[in-house]
Amino acid sequence: MNRSAIIGVIVVLIVGFFAVPMIAGGTTNTCQALEKHNVSATASNIAGSTSGIVHDTINNIGQSMASGQVTTSMMAQDHPNTPSVVSCSYYYWKDIL
């Protein structure tokens, strides 16, 4: 494998690391994507399933309020030396894998 191919693979992996959470969450911010993912997971835990009126109500309210600001603040406080976009992406991937 030549050097250009290796660099290309690394670039694709880095772009994917940040882009997939935003695409999956329908956002332009990785922290908002993480927050929306956490809202969905919490709604599922509370309701006991991924459907039904309880799940849908909790999820819809939470999704509408998920701006990413709370998660960004938490990441900045918990990881002061790491940019929030990196921390949010890491925790998103950690959660889904």
BALOBA-1460 file (C-alpha; in Angstrom, 3 decimals):
// residues 97
<rec num="1" residu="m" x="0.000" y="0.000" z="0.000"/>
<rec num="2" residu="n" x="1.491" y="3.327" z="-0.953"/>
<rec num="3" residu="r" x="1.683" y="6.424" z="1.178"/>
<rec num="4" residu="s" x="-1.130" y="8.274" z="-0.643"/>
<rec num="5" residu="a" x="-3.534" y="5.400" z="-0.051"/>
<rec num="6" residu="i" x="-2.705" y="5.301" z="3.649"/>
<rec num="7" residu="i" x="-3.220" y="9.056" z="3.968"/>
<rec num="8" residu="g" x="-6.500" y="8.738" z="2.064"/>
<rec num="9" residu="v" x="-7.747" y="6.021" z="4.417"/>
<rec num="10" residu="i" x="-6.788" y="8.103" z="7.454"/>
<rec num="11" residu="v" x="-8.618" y="11.145" z="6.075"/>
<rec num="12" residu="v" x="-11.744" y="9.080" z="5.357"/>
<rec num="13" residu="l" x="-11.679" y="7.649" z="8.897"/>
<rec num="14" residu="i" x="-11.289" y="11.093" z="10.470"/>
<rec num="15" residu="v" x="-14.084" y="12.588" z="8.365"/>
<rec num="16" residu="g" x="-16.312" y="9.607" z="9.159"/>
<rec num="17" residu="f" x="-15.551" y="9.917" z="12.877"/>
<rec num="18" residu="f" x="-17.084" y="13.398" z="12.904"/>
<rec num="19" residu="a" x="-19.595" y="13.180" z="10.040"/>
<rec num="20" residu="v" x="-21.478" y="9.975" z="10.888"/>
<rec num="21" residu="p" x="-22.858" y="11.234" z="14.234"/>
<rec num="22" residu="m" x="-24.080" y="14.439" z="12.599"/>
<rec num="23" residu="i" x="-25.639" y="12.620" z="9.638"/>
<rec num="24" residu="a" x="-27.277" y="9.995" z="11.865"/>
<rec num="25" residu="g" x="-28.599" y="12.665" z="14.244"/>
<rec num="26" residu="g" x="-29.674" y="15.028" z="11.483"/>
<rec num="27" residu="t" x="-27.632" y="17.838" z="12.992"/>
<rec num="28" residu="t" x="-24.691" y="20.055" z="12.145"/>
<rec num="29" residu="n" x="-23.125" y="19.621" z="15.576"/>
<rec num="30" residu="t" x="-21.644" y="16.441" z="17.072"/>
<rec num="31" residu="c" x="-22.638" y="17.430" z="20.610"/>
<rec num="32" residu="q" x="-26.244" y="17.915" z="19.517"/>
<rec num="33" residu="a" x="-26.127" y="14.511" z="17.816"/>
<rec num="34" residu="l" x="-24.858" y="12.945" z="21.045"/>
<rec num="35" residu="e" x="-27.547" y="14.730" z="23.052"/>
<rec num="36" residu="k" x="-30.277" y="13.523" z="20.685"/>
<rec num="37" residu="h" x="-28.912" y="9.989" z="20.863"/>
<rec num="38" residu="n" x="-28.940" y="10.150" z="24.666"/>
<rec num="39" residu="v" x="-32.530" y="11.429" z="24.648"/>
<rec num="40" residu="s" x="-33.619" y="8.483" z="22.500"/>
<rec num="41" residu="a" x="-31.797" y="6.012" z="24.736"/>
<rec num="42" residu="t" x="-33.327" y="7.538" z="27.865"/>
<rec num="43" residu="a" x="-36.819" y="7.483" z="26.354"/>
<rec num="44" residu="s" x="-36.346" y="3.809" z="25.496"/>
<rec num="45" residu="n" x="-35.125" y="3.011" z="29.006"/>
<rec num="46" residu="i" x="-38.043" y="4.814" z="30.651"/>
<rec num="47" residu="a" x="-40.703" y="3.378" z="28.336"/>
<rec num="48" residu="g" x="-39.191" y="-0.092" z="28.186"/>
<rec num="49" residu="s" x="-39.386" y="-0.149" z="24.391"/>
<rec num="50" residu="t" x="-38.615" y="1.954" z="21.340"/>
<rec num="51" residu="s" x="-42.249" y="2.638" z="20.528"/>
<rec num="52" residu="g" x="-45.513" y="3.515" z="22.191"/>
<rec num="53" residu="i" x="-47.076" y="6.680" z="23.502"/>
<rec num="54" residu="v" x="-44.757" y="7.021" z="26.527"/>
<rec num="55" residu="h" x="-41.618" y="6.583" z="24.449"/>
<rec num="56" residu="d" x="-42.862" y="8.852" z="21.675"/>
<rec num="57" residu="t" x="-43.896" y="11.621" z="24.070"/>
<rec num="58" residu="i" x="-40.628" y="11.607" z="26.024"/>
<rec num="59" residu="n" x="-38.559" y="11.305" z="22.860"/>
<rec num="60" residu="n" x="-40.385" y="14.089" z="20.988"/>
<rec num="61" residu="i" x="-40.129" y="16.531" z="23.888"/>
<rec num="62" residu="g" x="-36.481" y="15.677" z="24.492"/>
<rec num="63" residu="q" x="-35.555" y="15.860" z="20.806"/>
<rec num="64" residu="s" x="-37.113" y="19.297" z="20.480"/>
<rec num="65" residu="m" x="-35.088" y="20.560" z="23.432"/>
<rec num="66" residu="a" x="-31.774" y="18.893" z="22.471"/>
<rec num="67" residu="s" x="-29.660" y="21.799" z="21.283"/>
<rec num="68" residu="g" x="-26.294" y="20.334" z="22.239"/>
<rec num="69" residu="q" x="-25.500" y="23.137" z="24.673"/>
<rec num="70" residu="v" x="-25.833" y="20.968" z="27.780"/>
<rec num="71" residu="t" x="-23.626" y="18.241" z="26.323"/>
<rec num="72" residu="t" x="-21.076" y="20.778" z="25.106"/>
<rec num="73" residu="s" x="-20.863" y="22.280" z="28.603"/>
<rec num="74" residu="m" x="-20.529" y="18.857" z="30.204"/>
<rec num="75" residu="m" x="-17.752" y="17.853" z="27.822"/>
<rec num="76" residu="a" x="-15.905" y="21.126" z="28.386"/>
<rec num="77" residu="q" x="-16.126" y="20.607" z="32.144"/>
<rec num="78" residu="d" x="-15.222" y="16.902" z="32.126"/>
<rec num="79" residu="h" x="-12.505" y="17.180" z="29.462"/>
<rec num="80" residu="p" x="-11.116" y="20.743" z="29.598"/>
<rec num="81" residu="n" x="-8.095" y="19.983" z="27.402"/>
<rec num="82" residu="t" x="-10.070" y="18.314" z="24.611"/>
<rec num="83" residu="p" x="-12.241" y="20.186" z="22.108"/>
<rec num="84" residu="s" x="-15.916" y="19.409" z="22.734"/>
<rec num="85" residu="v" x="-16.415" y="18.253" z="19.139"/>
<rec num="86" residu="v" x="-13.819" y="15.509" z="19.687"/>
<rec num="87" residu="s" x="-15.238" y="14.460" z="23.073"/>
<rec num="88" residu="c" x="-18.799" y="14.381" z="21.774"/>
<rec num="89" residu="s" x="-17.809" y="12.306" z="18.745"/>
<rec num="90" residu="y" x="-15.846" y="9.898" z="20.921"/>
<rec num="91" residu="y" x="-18.728" y="9.387" z="23.340"/>
<rec num="92" residu="y" x="-21.209" y="9.004" z="20.484"/>
<rec num="93" residu="w" x="-19.143" y="6.196" z="18.989"/>
<rec num="94" residu="k" x="-18.511" y="4.682" z="22.413"/>
<rec num="95" residu="d" x="-22.254" y="4.591" z="23.015"/>
<rec num="96" residu="i" x="-23.216" y="2.934" z="19.744"/>
<rec num="97" residu="l" x="-20.382" y="0.408" z="19.619"/>
